[in-house]
Amino acid sequence: MNTGPDDAERLRLFRLIPDAPASDPNWDLAAPKGELVVRARSIADARIVAAEAETDFLDLPAKPGDGVSTEFASAFRDEKLYRVEEIEPGEHDERGPRGVVSRN
């Protein structure tokens, strides 16, 4: 099986932008984290990548309980709080691993 550079997974770049007004009550559940650029497979995957990059209770010494995660509550997963736009090729380097490219 050939595993050269042409066979590497093709990822695209996406920008996650806060879209709800500051007065939106949904921000009470998850504070805005600013704009984020991620390298991902799709728009849905971009939301997952952004949520995975946030600190989870499981990553902290003070845990709410064994096996309890807060990834589901990420503002990046909420379509009412963040919109996702694909970035035109060339604006950022498309090459590299799946993950966060930059934060603003």
N, C-alpha and C positions, 0 to 999 in steps of 0.2 A: 504494500500500500504506500503510495506517495504522500508524504506529509510536508511538502515544500511550501514556500510562502504563498503560492497560488491557491493552496488548499486550506489556508487559514480561514477561520471564521471571519466573515465580513461584517464589521460593526459600523453603525452610523452614529452620528452625533446629534444630541437633542438638548434643547434648552428648556429648563423648567422655570416658569416665571410666575410669581405670585399674581393672582388674577382677581381675587376678591377684595372689596374695599376694607380698609382697616376696621370699620365698624361692624363687619360681618361677624355674627356670634360664633361661627364655626372656628374662628381664630382662638376662641377660649379653650378649645380642645387641644390645639397644637399651634404654638406661636410660629409666625412666619420666619423662615430661615434664609430669606433672600433668594437670589437667582443662582441656579446651578447648571453646569454643563456636564453631561454624562455621555459616555460611550456605551451604547446598548444595541440590542437586536431590533427593538421595535419601540413604539410609544409606550406600550404597556410595560415592557422590560425597563424602559427609562425610569418609570415610576418606582419599580422594584429596586433598581440600582440606587436611586436616591434615598429610598427608605432604608435600605441596608447600610448606607453610609452614616446614618444618624446613630447617636449613642442610644443603646437599648438598656433597659433596666438590668438585663442579664449581663451587661458589660461593666456594671458598677458594683462596688462592694456592698452597697445597701440595696438589697433586692426586695421587691414586694412579696416574693414567694417563689418557691422552687418551680421552675418550668414556666414562669409567667413572662411573656414577651410583650413589648409595646410596639413592635414593628407594624402591626395592623393599624395603629392609631396615627401613623405618620401623615402629616399635612400633604406630603408629596403624593400620596395615594388618592387624595380627595380632588376630584375633577372640578369641584366648585371653588377650591382654594388655589390650585395651581393649574396652569395650562402648559401643555408640552408642544414645542415646535421643533421640527427637524431643522438642523443647521445645514446650509448649503455647503457642499464639498469645497475645501480650500480655506474656509474661515478658521478652522482649527485642524490639527493633525488628526486624521481619522484612524491612523495606525496606533495600535497599542491594545492593552487589555481592557476588558469590560470593567467599567467603574467610573468614578467621578474624575472629571478633567479639570474643572475649576469651579470656584465659588465666588460670588460677589455679595 
